[in-house]
Amino acid sequence: MTTRNGGEFARVRLARPLLAAVAAVMVGTGLLATGCHEAPPDILFESPLTTFFTESSTPDAPDLVRLRGEVIDNQTVLVEVVVTGPTTSSDIYSFAFDLLFSGDLTPQYVSGSAEAGDFLTAGPGQDVVAQVSQSGARLTVGVTKTGGGPGNGLGAGQATVVSFRVTLPEAGRAAIRFAADPQGRAPAALDPSGNPVPSIVFDGEPAVIARQA
């Protein structure tokens, strides 16, 4: 299990009774003028918030699609969808799947941040495009070759299908997992004819994105 993190600071206000006690001590020690009876309006302290991405406990295996992540800054995480080789199929043309967030935090997709990775390779007359959209706690992800022609597979190692960024606007914790779309279609890799490639499997365990003190 891999955990990556980054940090920032949140402001915490002292309660007014404690402020008054602090002010009284300051008066008694001569740090405040004798005629001053009010506590200072605000005393601010810094408390650390840390951003994490924790991978699922599922080990890498051939033909497995899973999630990796990297904390970019205190509010932003780069999510990567990766495949481990060697793949059984050498004719993969596209990927279609949803990702669902659950928990007390809903990360927000950074519009325009989706990038096709190095798994799908463009041959003559082909291109590779990626698209991500968000509706509430659901991300819809599509990555495909264009221009016709064959798909491809992967030899030994690991390659990225797609990457994108999400922001964490507040403190909290969210699980993120592969999911069927609202019509019930399961996550799938597809061949050039649009048929699912059954040898490609998607991780059934969630990763976790959190921003916590």
N, C-alpha and C positions, 0 to 999 in steps of 0.2 A: 504494500500500500504506500502510495506516494502522496505527500502533502507539501504544497508550496504556498508561501504566504508573503504578504506585504503589510506594512503598518501605516497608521495615521493617528491623529489625535482628535478626541471629542471633548467638548467643553462641558464641565459639570459645575452647577451653581450650588453654593453653600446655602442651607436653610436659614431663614431670617433669625430664628432664636440663636443659632450658632454665631451668626454675624454680630448680633447684639453682645454676646458674651465676649467675642474677640474685641469689639470696640471698648467694652468696659475694662478689659485688661490693659488695653492701650492707653486709656485715660488714666488708670491707676499708676501706670509706669511713666507717665509724662509724655507718651508718644503722640497723644492727641491733646489739643487745647482743652482746659478745664471746662469751658463753656459749651463744648460740643457734646451733644447727647445722642446723636443719631449714628447708627451703624453705617459703614460704607455701603453703597447700593448693591455692589456686586463684587465678589472675589472669585476669580476664575482659576480653576486648576485643570490640568491636562490628564486625560485618561486614555490609554492606547486602545485603538480599534485595529484589528488585524484581519486581512482578507486571506481566505484559504481556498484552494481547490484540492479535493481529496479524491483520487481515483477509486473505482470500485475494487473489490478484493479479487475479482476474476483475473487469473493469470493470462498472459498473452498466449495465443495458440494459432496455428494456421487456420485461415478462413474466418477468423473472428474480427468483428467490427466493435470497437470500444471507444470510450471517451478519454482524452487526456486534456490537461489544462495548464495554463501558465498565468500567474498573477502579473499583470502589466504595470498597474499602479494601485493606489489605495482603494479605488472604486471600479477597476476594470479587470476582467479576466478574459484571456484568449482561450477559447474552447476549440479543440482539434478532434476530428473524427478520424480514426486511424484503422488500418487493416494490417494484420500480420500475415506474411507469406510463409511458405509458398501457397498460393491459392490453387484449388483444384481446377477451377475454370480459367480458361485463357480468353474468354469472350464476354467480358463484363463491359457494358456500355454506359450504364447509369446507375444511380442510387436514389431512392425515394424513401423518406422516413420522417416521422414526427419525433420531437423531443418534448417531454412534459416536465415542468417544474412543480414541486410540491413542498409545502412547509410554510413558514411565516414570512418568507421573502420571495418576491418574484423578480429575478434579474431581467433587465431590459436589453433586448437586442440592439446593437449599435447599427443603425441603418447604413447600408452600403459597405459593411465590413466583411461580408462573405467573400472568400477566395477559394477557388478550386485548388486542390492540392496536387501532389505528384503521382497519385495512383492512376487516374485516367490519363493516358498519354495520347495526344493528338497525332494521328497519322496524316498522310497527304489529303488535303481538302477538308480536314476536320478541325474543330475547335472544341474547347471544354468550357462550360459555363456553370456557375453555381448561383443559387438563389435561396435566401432565407427570409421568411416573414413570420410575424408574431401576432397571435390573437390571445390576449390574456396570458395564461400560463402555458400556452402551447406554441412551439416553434415548428414550422413546416419547412422541410429542407429538401432541396432537389439539386442533384449534380449530374450533368450529362454531357456526353459528346454530342456534337452536331455535325451535319454534313454526310451522314450515312457511313457505310463502311463497317469494318469489324470493331469489336471491343478488344480488351486486353486483360491480362492477368498480372500477377506479381510473383517474382521468384522469392528467394530468401530475403528476410528482413522485414521492414515495416514501411508503409507509405501512408500519406495523408489523403483522405478523400476530400475534406473541406475543412476550413477553419473560419471562425467568426468571433466577434467580441460581444460581451455583455457587460453592462454596468450594474452595480449594486447601489441603489440610491439611498439605502438605509441599512441599519444593522439587522441581522437575521440569518437564517439558514435555509437553504433550498436543496432538496435532492433533484437531480436531473437524470432522466432515464429515456431510453428508446421506447416508443409507443406506436400502436396502430393509429391510423388517421380516423377522423370522425365517421368515415364510411366503413370502418372495420378492416381496412387493408393493412397488413402487417408490414413493418420495415423490410425493405428488399433491395438487393442488387438485381439489376435487370440486364438481359442480353439485348442485342440490337433489334430484336423483334418485340421487345417489351415484356418478355416472359421472365418470371423470377428465376434467379440462379439459386437452386436449393442448397448448394454447398456453402454459401456465405451465410453466416449466423451473426446475430446481433447480441451484444452483452445483455443479459437479463437483470443485472444488478445495477443500482444507481451509483453515479458519482455524486459528490456533495460540493456545493459552493456556499461559502459562509463569510459573513463579515461580523466579527464579534469582538467584544472587549476581552 
